[in-house]
Amino acid sequence: MKQLENYKKVWLNIWLNIWLNIWLNIWLNIWLNIWLSIWLNIWLSIWLGIWLGIWLGIWLGIWLGIWLGIWLGI
């Protein structure tokens, strides 16, 4: 009788382990994938937009200023 109860506990443990593993894996995978993709997309686009805008503005301003100064000066 004691052995039968141990088997029941083992099988229950196995089934719970399998189902929790599957469901947590699926849900965490889906939610983390969705949220990380959304937030990384938003933040990377914002920061890349800001920094590329600043640096391209600075460098284009410098180089256009130099070249226009040279060409218009001559």
MIGU-932529 format. One record per residue: residue number from 0; residue in three letters; x, y, z of N, C-alpha, C in turn. Coordinates in pm, 1 decimal, padded with zeros to 6 digits. Example, Ala and Ser with C-alpha at 12.3 -4.5 7.8 and 13.67 -1.06 7.14 Angstrom:
<rs>
> num  residuo  neast  nnorth  nup  caeast  canorth  caup  ceast  cnorth  cup
> 0  Ala  01319.0  -00569.0  00780.0  01230.0  -00450.0  00780.0  01320.0  -00330.0  00780.0
> 1  Ser  01285.0  -00225.0  00708.0  01367.0  -00106.0  00714.0  01290.0  00003.0  00787.0
</rs>
This chain:
<rs>
> num  residuo  neast  nnorth  nup  caeast  canorth  caup  ceast  cnorth  cup
> 0  Met  00082.7  -00120.4  00000.0  00000.0  00000.0  00000.0  00086.8  00126.3  00000.0
> 1  Lys  00190.4  00120.6  00080.6  00281.4  00235.7  00087.2  00348.8  00258.8  -00048.7
> 2  Gln  00382.7  00149.3  -00115.2  00448.5  00160.0  -00245.3  00354.3  00219.3  -00349.7
> 3  Leu  00226.2  00183.8  -00342.6  00126.9  00237.0  -00436.0  00112.7  00388.7  -00418.8
> 4  Glu  00112.3  00433.3  -00295.0  00103.2  00577.6  -00271.3  00227.8  00649.7  -00322.9
> 5  Asn  00340.9  00585.6  -00309.0  00463.2  00645.4  -00362.5  00456.6  00655.9  -00514.2
> 6  Tyr  00402.8  00552.2  -00579.9  00386.4  00557.9  -00725.5  00292.6  00671.0  -00765.6
> 7  Lys  00183.9  00686.4  -00690.9  00090.0  00794.8  -00722.1  00159.2  00930.7  -00708.6
> 8  Lys  00236.7  00946.3  -00602.2  00307.1  01073.2  -00583.5  00407.9  01097.1  -00695.7
> 9  Val  00476.1  00992.1  -00735.8  00574.8  01006.2  -00842.8  00507.0  01045.1  -00973.1
> 10  Trp  00395.8  00975.9  -01007.2  00326.3  01008.3  -01132.1  00266.0  01148.2  -01128.4
> 11  Leu  00209.9  01184.8  -01013.8  00155.3  01320.1  -01001.2  00266.5  01423.7  -01017.1
> 12  Asn  00379.4  01395.1  -00957.3  00493.4  01484.9  -00968.7  00539.4  01497.0  -01114.1
> 13  Ile  00545.2  01383.8  -01182.7  00587.5  01384.5  -01323.3  00489.8  01463.5  -01408.9
> 14  Trp  00359.0  01436.3  -01392.0  00260.0  01506.3  -01473.3  00258.1  01656.1  -01445.5
> 15  Leu  00264.2  01691.7  -01317.3  00267.7  01834.7  -01285.0  00392.9  01900.5  -01342.0
> 16  Asn  00502.4  01829.5  -01333.3  00627.2  01882.3  -01386.9  00616.5  01905.3  -01537.4
> 17  Ile  00563.4  01806.8  -01606.9  00549.9  01818.2  -01752.6  00456.0  01932.1  -01790.0
> 18  Trp  00336.7  01935.1  -01728.6  00239.2  02036.8  -01766.0  00284.7  02177.1  -01728.6
> 19  Leu  00340.4  02191.0  -01609.9  00389.3  02324.0  -01572.4  00504.2  02367.4  -01662.1
> 20  Asn  00588.7  02272.5  -01695.1  00700.7  02304.0  -01782.5  00650.6  02350.5  -01919.3
> 21  Ile  00556.3  02276.6  -01974.8  00503.3  02311.7  -02106.9  00432.5  02446.8  -02103.2
> 22  Trp  00339.7  02464.0  -02007.5  00261.5  02587.3  -02005.5  00345.7  02709.1  -01970.8
> 23  Leu  00433.1  02694.3  -01872.2  00518.3  02809.1  -01839.0  00611.8  02842.3  -01954.0
> 24  Asn  00661.7  02739.3  -02019.4  00750.5  02761.7  -02132.6  00677.3  02836.6  -02244.1
> 25  Ile  00557.9  02789.7  -02275.8  00481.0  02853.2  -02383.3  00445.3  02997.4  -02346.7
> 26  Trp  00387.0  03016.5  -02227.6  00340.3  03150.1  -02192.2  00454.3  03248.3  -02170.6
> 27  Leu  00558.7  03202.8  -02102.0  00671.7  03294.2  -02083.0  00738.1  03327.3  -02216.0
> 28  Asn  00746.6  03228.0  -02302.4  00806.4  03250.9  -02433.3  00724.6  03353.3  -02512.3
> 29  Ile  00594.0  03333.5  -02514.0  00507.3  03424.9  -02589.4  00513.2  03566.0  -02530.6
> 30  Trp  00491.2  03576.3  -02398.6  00483.5  03708.9  -02338.8  00616.8  03781.2  -02339.6
> 31  Leu  00723.6  03709.2  -02307.4  00854.3  03775.0  -02310.7  00890.9  03815.7  -02452.4
> 32  Asn  00856.3  03731.3  -02547.8  00885.1  03763.4  -02687.1  00808.8  03888.6  -02730.0
> 33  Ile  00680.6  03892.5  -02697.4  00599.0  04007.6  -02736.1  00648.1  04134.8  -02667.5
> 34  Trp  00661.3  04129.0  -02534.3  00696.3  04250.4  -02461.8  00837.2  04297.1  -02490.9
> 35  Leu  00931.1  04202.4  -02498.6  01068.0  04243.8  -02528.4  01078.4  04301.1  -02669.1
> 36  Ser  01007.0  04240.2  -02764.2  01014.4  04292.7  -02900.3  00951.3  04431.7  -02908.2
> 37  Ile  00838.7  04449.9  -02838.5  00774.0  04581.2  -02840.4  00862.8  04686.7  -02774.5
> 38  Trp  00909.7  04657.8  -02652.3  00986.5  04759.2  -02579.9  01122.0  04785.1  -02642.5
> 39  Leu  01188.4  04677.6  -02687.0  01317.7  04700.1  -02752.1  01299.8  04777.4  -02881.3
> 40  Asn  01192.4  04746.9  -02953.6  01165.5  04818.4  -03077.8  01141.0  04966.5  -03050.0
> 41  Ile  01058.0  04994.6  -02950.6  01026.6  05133.6  -02918.3  01151.3  05208.3  -02871.1
> 42  Trp  01222.2  05149.5  -02772.4  01335.6  05221.6  -02714.9  01451.1  05233.8  -02811.7
> 43  Leu  01477.3  05126.9  -02887.3  01586.9  05136.8  -02983.8  01554.4  05237.6  -03092.8
> 44  Ser  01429.1  05239.5  -03137.5  01394.3  05335.9  -03241.8  01402.4  05478.8  -03188.5
> 45  Ile  01357.8  05498.6  -03064.6  01365.1  05633.6  -03007.0  01510.5  05678.0  -02990.6
> 46  Trp  01592.1  05592.0  -02925.1  01729.9  05633.3  -02897.4  01813.9  05641.0  -03023.1
> 47  Leu  01794.3  05545.9  -03114.5  01869.6  05554.4  -03239.5  01826.7  05676.6  -03319.4
> 48  Gly  01697.7  05706.9  -03317.5  01650.3  05826.1  -03387.4  01710.5  05952.5  -03329.7
> 49  Ile  01712.1  05960.5  -03196.0  01768.3  06079.5  -03131.7  01917.8  06091.6  -03160.6
> 50  Trp  01992.2  05982.1  -03135.5  02137.5  05991.3  -03149.5  02180.7  06004.8  -03294.4
> 51  Leu  02114.3  05931.9  -03383.8  02149.4  05948.9  -03524.9  02113.6  06088.4  -03572.7
> 52  Gly  02001.0  06141.3  -03525.4  01963.9  06277.5  -03562.6  02065.8  06378.3  -03514.7
> 53  Ile  02108.9  06363.2  -03389.7  02208.0  06457.0  -03335.0  02340.9  06446.1  -03409.2
> 54  Trp  02393.1  06323.0  -03420.7  02525.6  06307.4  -03480.9  02526.2  06337.8  -03629.9
> 55  Leu  02420.8  06294.4  -03699.7  02415.4  06328.9  -03841.8  02399.4  06479.1  -03860.3
> 56  Gly  02321.5  06541.9  -03772.8  02306.5  06686.9  -03781.1  02438.4  06758.3  -03758.7
> 57  Ile  02511.7  06713.6  -03657.3  02641.3  06777.0  -03628.0  02739.1  06756.2  -03743.1
> 58  Trp  02756.7  06630.2  -03785.7  02857.7  06602.7  -03888.3  02819.5  06658.9  -04024.3
> 59  Leu  02692.0  06648.5  -04058.9  02651.2  06708.7  -04186.0  02665.3  06860.4  -04180.9
> 60  Gly  02633.5  06919.5  -04065.3  02650.1  07064.1  -04051.5  02795.5  07105.6  -04066.8
> 61  Ile  02884.4  07030.4  -04002.8  03027.5  07063.3  -04012.5  03077.0  07048.2  -04155.7
> 62  Trp  03049.2  06932.2  -04216.9  03102.8  06906.8  -04350.9  03038.6  06996.1  -04456.7
> 63  Leu  02908.2  07016.7  -04445.1  02845.1  07108.1  -04540.4  02897.0  07250.0  -04520.7
> 64  Gly  02919.1  07289.4  -04394.8  02974.6  07422.2  -04369.1  03113.1  07437.6  -04429.6
> 65  Ile  03196.2  07335.3  -04411.6  03331.9  07341.4  -04468.1  03327.0  07347.8  -04620.2
> 66  Trp  03252.3  07255.4  -04681.8  03251.2  07249.2  -04828.3  03183.3  07369.8  -04890.9
> 67  Leu  03074.1  07413.9  -04831.6  03010.3  07534.7  -04885.2  03099.7  07656.4  -04864.9
> 68  Gly  03169.8  07660.6  -04751.5  03262.9  07771.7  -04729.1  03374.6  07771.9  -04831.8
> 69  Ile  03426.8  07652.7  -04862.1  03534.0  07643.8  -04961.7  03482.0  07683.4  -05099.4
> 70  Trp  03368.7  07623.6  -05139.8  03318.5  07649.0  -05275.0  03267.2  07791.3  -05291.3
> 71  Leu  03197.6  07841.6  -05192.3  03147.1  07978.7  -05204.6  03258.9  08080.8  -05183.3
> 72  Gly  03356.9  08043.1  -05102.7  03469.5  08134.6  -05080.4  03554.0  08149.2  -05205.3
> 73  Ile  03566.4  08039.4  -05279.6  03645.3  08044.5  -05402.4  03553.5  08089.7  -05514.8
</rs>
